[in-house]
């Protein structure tokens, strides 16, 4: 038996998601948009979490009750789980998500964008009239 740390290879394989899906991540100056292709789901079976700038999409796709034998089985059912690292400057409290035609779209706004500020140096008026000592 092959083991990895305290878990057996069988346990590791058992804990892997059953379904994988593709994502596009589009980053703009003021927002990040994630589009994930996850067809055939009910909205209630999709979960989205953000913690420490990591977006997690997870859930389960349940097989329908078939009143007969399946002669060909090609559609995947089961759990899915995907994590995407987001930029540091995001508004975790202001996230919108929609699900349409099998595509999950998540929009995360950015806040406190890092910016470059020029600081002007003023001459101290108290020392303005001082003469330079040599």
Residue frames as a rotation matrix with the C-alpha (Angstrom) as fourth column:
UNK 1
0.582 0.813 0.000 0.00
0.813 -0.582 0.000 0.00
0.000 0.000 -1.000 0.00
UNK 2
-0.418 -0.674 0.610 1.35
0.652 -0.690 -0.315 3.41
0.633 0.266 0.727 -0.97
UNK 3
0.462 0.556 -0.691 1.00
0.875 -0.410 0.256 6.07
-0.141 -0.723 -0.677 1.70
UNK 4
-0.185 -0.439 0.879 1.57
0.431 -0.840 -0.330 9.81
0.883 0.318 0.344 1.76
UNK 5
-0.566 -0.025 0.824 2.07
-0.647 -0.605 -0.463 11.07
0.510 -0.796 0.327 5.30
UNK 6
-0.744 0.360 0.563 -0.82
-0.377 0.470 -0.798 9.73
-0.552 -0.806 -0.214 7.35
UNK 7
0.305 0.929 -0.209 -3.19
-0.691 0.066 -0.719 9.15
-0.655 0.364 0.662 4.42
UNK 8
-0.225 -0.301 0.927 -3.26
0.381 0.848 0.368 6.14
-0.897 0.436 -0.076 2.15
UNK 9
-0.977 -0.147 -0.156 -3.33
-0.092 -0.369 0.925 6.62
-0.194 0.918 0.347 -1.62
UNK 10
-0.531 0.847 0.037 -6.89
0.739 0.441 0.509 5.23
0.414 0.297 -0.860 -1.61
UNK 11
0.119 0.551 -0.826 -7.98
0.855 -0.479 -0.197 7.91
-0.504 -0.683 -0.529 0.88
UNK 12
-0.577 -0.393 -0.716 -6.34
0.013 -0.881 0.473 10.67
-0.817 0.263 0.513 -1.20
UNK 13
-0.968 0.239 0.077 -8.10
0.103 0.099 0.990 9.50
0.229 0.966 -0.121 -4.37
UNK 14
-0.260 0.923 -0.284 -11.41
0.948 0.299 0.104 9.17
0.181 -0.243 -0.953 -2.49
UNK 15
0.080 0.256 -0.963 -11.17
0.645 -0.750 -0.146 12.80
-0.760 -0.610 -0.225 -1.31
UNK 16
-0.912 -0.406 -0.057 -10.47
0.205 -0.572 0.794 14.23
-0.356 0.712 0.605 -4.78
UNK 17
-0.191 0.874 -0.447 -13.33
-0.616 -0.461 -0.639 16.06
-0.764 0.153 0.626 -6.49
UNK 18
-0.046 0.292 0.955 -15.32
0.491 0.839 -0.233 13.98
-0.870 0.458 -0.182 -8.97
UNK 19
0.669 0.381 0.638 -15.84
0.743 -0.326 -0.585 16.83
-0.015 0.865 -0.501 -11.43
UNK 20
-0.456 -0.749 -0.480 -13.36
0.606 -0.657 0.449 19.36
-0.651 -0.086 0.754 -12.77
UNK 21
0.656 0.687 0.312 -14.37
0.717 -0.440 -0.540 22.52
-0.234 0.578 -0.782 -14.60
UNK 22
-0.303 -0.765 0.568 -12.74
0.903 -0.420 -0.085 25.31
0.304 0.488 0.819 -16.58
UNK 23
0.538 0.402 -0.740 -12.50
0.645 -0.762 0.055 28.94
-0.542 -0.507 -0.670 -15.46
UNK 24
0.003 -0.524 0.852 -11.53
0.686 -0.618 -0.383 32.24
0.727 0.586 0.357 -17.03
UNK 25
0.280 0.001 -0.960 -10.25
0.819 -0.522 0.239 34.96
-0.500 -0.853 -0.147 -14.71
UNK 26
0.136 -0.140 0.981 -10.42
0.722 -0.664 -0.195 38.47
0.678 0.735 0.011 -16.16
UNK 27
0.042 -0.204 -0.978 -8.70
0.888 -0.442 0.130 41.17
-0.459 -0.874 0.162 -14.11
UNK 28
0.320 0.085 0.944 -9.36
0.574 -0.810 -0.121 44.86
0.754 0.580 -0.308 -14.74
UNK 29
-0.566 -0.604 0.561 -8.23
-0.009 -0.676 -0.737 47.93
0.824 -0.422 0.378 -12.82
UNK 30
-0.499 0.442 0.745 -11.32
-0.830 -0.492 -0.264 48.01
0.250 -0.750 0.612 -10.58
UNK 31
0.443 0.719 0.535 -12.64
-0.812 0.574 -0.100 44.42
-0.380 -0.390 0.839 -10.60
UNK 32
-0.841 -0.542 0.012 -11.98
-0.498 0.782 0.375 40.73
-0.212 0.309 -0.927 -11.18
UNK 33
0.303 0.935 -0.186 -14.48
-0.941 0.263 -0.211 38.60
-0.148 0.239 0.960 -13.11
UNK 34
-0.777 -0.451 0.439 -14.45
-0.412 0.892 0.188 34.80
-0.476 -0.035 -0.879 -12.90
UNK 35
0.240 0.824 -0.514 -16.42
-0.971 0.217 -0.104 32.73
0.026 0.524 0.852 -15.41
UNK 36
-0.705 -0.423 0.569 -16.72
-0.510 0.860 0.008 29.03
-0.493 -0.284 -0.822 -14.66
UNK 37
-0.222 0.609 -0.761 -18.32
-0.783 0.354 0.512 26.45
0.581 0.710 0.398 -16.96
UNK 38
-0.941 0.037 0.336 -20.33
-0.207 0.721 -0.661 24.16
-0.267 -0.692 -0.671 -14.68
UNK 39
-0.491 0.804 -0.335 -23.35
-0.698 -0.134 0.703 22.97
0.521 0.579 0.627 -16.69
UNK 40
-0.139 0.588 -0.797 -26.28
0.039 0.807 0.589 20.96
0.990 0.051 -0.135 -15.39
UNK 41
-0.799 -0.217 -0.560 -26.44
0.544 0.134 -0.828 22.30
0.255 -0.967 0.011 -11.84
UNK 42
0.514 0.857 0.025 -29.11
0.668 -0.418 0.616 23.73
0.538 -0.300 -0.788 -9.62
UNK 43
0.139 -0.460 0.877 -28.10
-0.265 -0.870 -0.415 27.03
0.954 -0.174 -0.243 -8.00
UNK 44
0.774 0.240 0.586 -28.71
-0.613 0.047 0.789 25.50
0.162 -0.970 0.184 -4.56
UNK 45
0.893 -0.443 0.083 -25.90
0.412 0.877 0.248 23.00
-0.182 -0.188 0.965 -5.22
UNK 46
0.190 -0.839 0.510 -23.25
0.572 -0.327 -0.752 25.68
0.798 0.435 0.418 -5.89
UNK 47
0.791 -0.034 -0.610 -21.32
0.550 -0.397 0.735 27.30
-0.267 -0.917 -0.295 -3.04
UNK 48
0.284 -0.713 0.641 -18.97
0.404 -0.517 -0.754 30.27
0.870 0.473 0.141 -3.23
UNK 49
0.819 -0.126 -0.559 -16.67
0.516 -0.265 0.815 31.45
-0.251 -0.956 -0.152 -0.44
UNK 50
0.385 -0.785 0.484 -13.90
0.090 -0.490 -0.867 34.03
0.918 0.377 -0.118 -0.21
UNK 51
0.965 -0.192 -0.179 -11.36
0.172 -0.052 0.984 33.92
-0.198 -0.980 -0.017 2.58
UNK 52
0.245 -0.935 -0.255 -7.95
0.062 -0.248 0.967 35.62
-0.968 -0.253 -0.003 2.66
UNK 53
0.031 -0.141 -0.989 -8.22
-0.841 -0.539 0.051 36.58
-0.540 0.831 -0.136 -1.04
UNK 54
-0.974 -0.227 0.022 -8.91
-0.183 0.833 0.522 33.00
-0.137 0.504 -0.853 -2.12
UNK 55
-0.082 0.967 -0.242 -12.17
-0.992 -0.103 -0.077 32.34
-0.099 0.233 0.967 -3.97
UNK 56
-0.916 -0.139 0.377 -13.54
-0.156 0.988 -0.014 28.82
-0.370 -0.071 -0.926 -3.56
UNK 57
-0.073 0.879 -0.471 -16.27
-0.985 0.012 0.175 27.35
0.159 0.477 0.865 -5.79
UNK 58
-0.966 -0.259 0.003 -17.58
-0.254 0.946 -0.202 24.01
0.049 -0.196 -0.979 -4.58
UNK 59
-0.061 0.982 0.177 -20.67
-0.941 0.003 -0.340 21.86
-0.334 -0.188 0.924 -4.48
UNK 60
-0.685 -0.095 0.722 -22.17
-0.016 0.993 0.115 18.71
-0.728 0.067 -0.682 -5.91
UNK 61
-0.385 0.551 -0.741 -23.88
-0.914 -0.117 0.388 17.65
0.127 0.826 0.549 -9.13
UNK 62
-0.350 0.352 0.868 -26.44
-0.430 0.763 -0.483 14.96
-0.832 -0.542 -0.115 -8.41
UNK 63
-0.996 0.028 -0.081 -27.37
-0.054 0.528 0.848 12.24
0.066 0.849 -0.524 -10.87
UNK 64
-0.267 0.964 0.009 -31.03
-0.951 -0.265 0.160 12.19
0.157 0.035 0.987 -11.87
UNK 65
-0.246 0.305 0.920 -33.19
-0.350 0.857 -0.378 9.20
-0.904 -0.415 -0.104 -10.98
UNK 66
-0.536 0.046 -0.843 -33.23
-0.826 0.176 0.535 6.99
0.173 0.983 -0.056 -14.06
UNK 67
0.218 0.699 0.681 -36.05
-0.677 0.611 -0.411 4.49
-0.703 -0.371 0.606 -14.24
UNK 68
0.994 0.009 -0.104 -34.07
-0.082 0.680 -0.728 2.09
0.065 0.733 0.677 -16.31
UNK 69
0.431 -0.898 0.087 -30.59
0.655 0.377 0.655 0.93
-0.621 -0.225 0.750 -17.04
UNK 70
0.605 -0.365 -0.708 -28.03
-0.571 -0.818 -0.067 3.32
-0.555 0.444 -0.703 -18.43
UNK 71
0.858 -0.276 0.433 -26.39
0.461 0.785 -0.414 1.75
-0.225 0.555 0.801 -21.47
UNK 72
0.041 -0.870 0.491 -23.82
0.728 -0.311 -0.611 4.51
0.685 0.383 0.620 -21.87
UNK 73
0.757 0.167 -0.632 -22.53
0.625 -0.468 0.625 6.61
-0.191 -0.868 -0.459 -18.97
UNK 74
-0.042 -0.799 0.599 -20.62
0.843 -0.350 -0.408 9.78
0.536 0.488 0.689 -20.02
UNK 75
0.347 0.222 0.911 -21.95
-0.152 -0.945 0.289 12.60
0.925 -0.239 -0.294 -17.84
UNK 76
-0.612 -0.661 -0.435 -19.98
0.385 0.231 -0.894 13.18
0.691 -0.714 0.113 -14.64
UNK 77
0.586 0.741 0.327 -21.77
-0.080 -0.349 0.934 13.52
0.806 -0.573 -0.146 -11.33
UNK 78
0.286 -0.451 -0.846 -20.41
0.907 0.412 0.087 14.12
0.309 -0.792 0.527 -7.87
UNK 79
0.636 -0.101 -0.765 -18.49
0.481 -0.723 0.496 16.75
-0.604 -0.683 -0.411 -5.93
UNK 80
0.345 -0.596 0.725 -16.53
0.685 -0.368 -0.629 19.63
0.641 0.714 0.281 -7.39
UNK 81
0.762 -0.210 -0.612 -14.12
0.432 -0.540 0.723 22.04
-0.482 -0.815 -0.321 -5.72
UNK 82
0.201 -0.696 0.689 -11.90
0.834 -0.248 -0.493 24.76
0.515 0.674 0.530 -7.16
UNK 83
0.529 -0.124 -0.839 -9.88
0.568 -0.683 0.459 27.54
-0.630 -0.720 -0.291 -5.51
UNK 84
0.354 -0.376 0.856 -8.64
0.732 -0.459 -0.504 30.67
0.582 0.805 0.113 -7.26
UNK 85
-0.203 -0.506 -0.838 -6.22
0.871 -0.484 0.081 33.15
-0.446 -0.714 0.539 -5.71
UNK 86
0.701 0.528 0.480 -7.47
0.670 -0.719 -0.187 36.71
0.247 0.452 -0.857 -6.13
UNK 87
-0.141 -0.740 0.658 -5.48
0.257 -0.669 -0.698 39.96
0.956 0.071 0.285 -5.99
UNK 88
-0.698 -0.263 -0.666 -4.74
0.689 0.006 -0.725 41.35
0.195 -0.965 0.177 -2.55
UNK 89
-0.928 0.275 -0.251 -6.93
-0.164 -0.907 -0.388 44.44
-0.334 -0.319 0.887 -2.92
UNK 90
-0.636 0.765 -0.095 -10.46
0.224 0.302 0.926 43.02
0.738 0.568 -0.364 -3.16
UNK 91
-0.505 0.604 0.617 -13.73
-0.850 -0.474 -0.232 43.90
0.152 -0.641 0.752 -1.48
UNK 92
-0.967 0.049 -0.248 -14.74
0.074 0.993 -0.091 40.57
0.242 -0.106 -0.964 0.06
UNK 93
-0.585 0.787 -0.195 -18.04
0.244 -0.059 -0.968 42.09
-0.773 -0.614 -0.157 1.21
UNK 94
0.186 0.624 -0.759 -19.12
-0.585 -0.550 -0.596 43.26
-0.790 0.554 0.263 -2.26
UNK 95
-0.890 -0.439 0.118 -19.30
-0.220 0.642 0.734 40.22
-0.399 0.628 -0.669 -4.55
UNK 96
0.155 0.945 -0.289 -21.95
-0.850 -0.022 -0.527 39.44
-0.504 0.327 0.799 -7.17
UNK 97
-0.860 -0.379 0.343 -22.64
-0.178 0.852 0.493 36.03
-0.479 0.362 -0.800 -8.68
UNK 98
0.204 0.918 -0.339 -25.00
-0.857 0.000 -0.515 34.79
-0.473 0.395 0.787 -11.38
UNK 99
-0.656 -0.313 0.687 -25.59
-0.023 0.918 0.397 31.45
-0.755 0.245 -0.609 -13.09
UNK 100
0.370 0.755 -0.541 -26.92
-0.607 -0.245 -0.756 31.35
-0.703 0.608 0.367 -16.64
UNK 101
0.831 0.068 -0.553 -26.81
-0.515 0.471 -0.716 28.60
0.212 0.880 0.426 -19.29
UNK 102
0.847 -0.458 -0.271 -24.28
0.497 0.862 0.098 26.57
0.189 -0.217 0.958 -17.32
UNK 103
-0.151 -0.913 0.378 -21.86
0.525 -0.398 -0.752 29.46
0.838 0.085 0.539 -16.78
UNK 104
0.595 0.204 -0.777 -21.23
0.796 -0.285 0.534 30.80
-0.113 -0.936 -0.332 -13.27
UNK 105
0.045 -0.544 0.838 -20.10
0.435 -0.745 -0.506 34.45
0.899 0.388 0.203 -13.35
UNK 106
0.518 0.002 -0.856 -18.59
0.841 -0.186 0.508 36.04
-0.158 -0.983 -0.098 -10.24
UNK 107
0.273 -0.399 0.875 -17.63
0.304 -0.827 -0.472 39.72
0.913 0.395 -0.105 -10.07
UNK 108
0.410 -0.270 -0.871 -15.36
0.899 -0.043 0.436 40.86
-0.155 -0.962 0.225 -7.24
UNK 109
0.853 -0.079 0.516 -14.67
0.087 -0.953 -0.290 44.57
0.515 0.292 -0.806 -6.88
UNK 110
-0.131 -0.944 -0.302 -11.26
0.826 0.065 -0.560 45.87
0.548 -0.322 0.772 -5.89
UNK 111
0.937 0.334 0.105 -10.77
0.214 -0.784 0.583 48.40
0.277 -0.524 -0.805 -3.10
UNK 112
0.741 -0.662 -0.109 -7.88
-0.234 -0.408 0.882 50.37
-0.629 -0.629 -0.458 -1.66
UNK 113
0.852 -0.433 0.293 -5.97
0.469 0.384 -0.795 50.05
0.232 0.815 0.531 -4.88
UNK 114
0.146 -0.865 -0.481 -2.29
0.714 -0.244 0.656 50.74
-0.685 -0.439 0.582 -4.38
UNK 115
0.819 0.104 0.565 -1.41
0.500 -0.612 -0.613 54.04
0.282 0.784 -0.553 -5.92
UNK 116
-0.249 -0.967 -0.052 1.64
0.950 -0.233 -0.206 56.20
0.187 -0.100 0.977 -6.22
UNK 117
0.864 0.499 -0.070 1.44
0.499 -0.828 0.255 59.54
0.069 -0.255 -0.964 -4.44
UNK 118
-0.120 -0.887 0.447 4.01
0.598 -0.424 -0.680 62.29
0.792 0.185 0.581 -4.90
UNK 119
0.619 0.231 -0.751 4.79
0.773 -0.346 0.531 64.08
-0.137 -0.909 -0.393 -1.66
UNK 120
0.443 -0.418 0.793 5.96
0.218 -0.808 -0.547 67.67
0.870 0.415 -0.266 -1.94
UNK 121
-0.003 -0.546 -0.838 8.62
0.998 0.048 -0.035 68.85
0.059 -0.836 0.545 0.48
UNK 122
0.785 0.296 0.544 8.13
0.263 -0.955 0.141 72.30
0.561 0.032 -0.827 1.93
UNK 123
-0.367 -0.915 0.165 10.88
0.281 -0.278 -0.919 74.45
0.887 -0.291 0.359 3.35
UNK 124
0.131 0.346 -0.929 10.55
0.983 0.079 0.168 74.82
0.132 -0.935 -0.330 7.10
UNK 125
0.571 0.180 0.801 9.74
0.285 -0.959 0.013 78.49
0.770 0.221 -0.598 7.73
UNK 126
0.968 -0.226 -0.108 11.58
0.051 -0.246 0.968 78.48
-0.245 -0.943 -0.227 11.07
UNK 127
0.163 -0.974 0.157 14.88
0.485 0.217 0.847 77.75
-0.859 -0.062 0.508 9.35
UNK 128
0.690 0.213 0.691 14.21
0.723 -0.214 -0.656 79.84
0.008 0.953 -0.302 6.24
UNK 129
0.886 -0.293 0.360 16.24
-0.221 -0.948 -0.228 82.81
0.408 0.122 -0.905 7.43
UNK 130
0.734 -0.656 0.174 19.08
0.046 0.305 0.951 80.84
-0.678 -0.690 0.254 9.00
UNK 131
0.508 -0.670 -0.541 22.52
-0.855 -0.316 -0.412 81.34
0.106 0.672 -0.733 7.56
UNK 132
0.868 -0.260 -0.424 24.61
0.158 0.953 -0.260 78.42
0.471 0.159 0.867 6.65
UNK 133
0.687 -0.686 0.239 27.52
-0.540 -0.263 0.800 77.93
-0.486 -0.678 -0.551 9.06
UNK 134
0.731 -0.515 -0.448 30.81
-0.239 0.421 -0.875 77.02
0.639 0.746 0.185 7.49
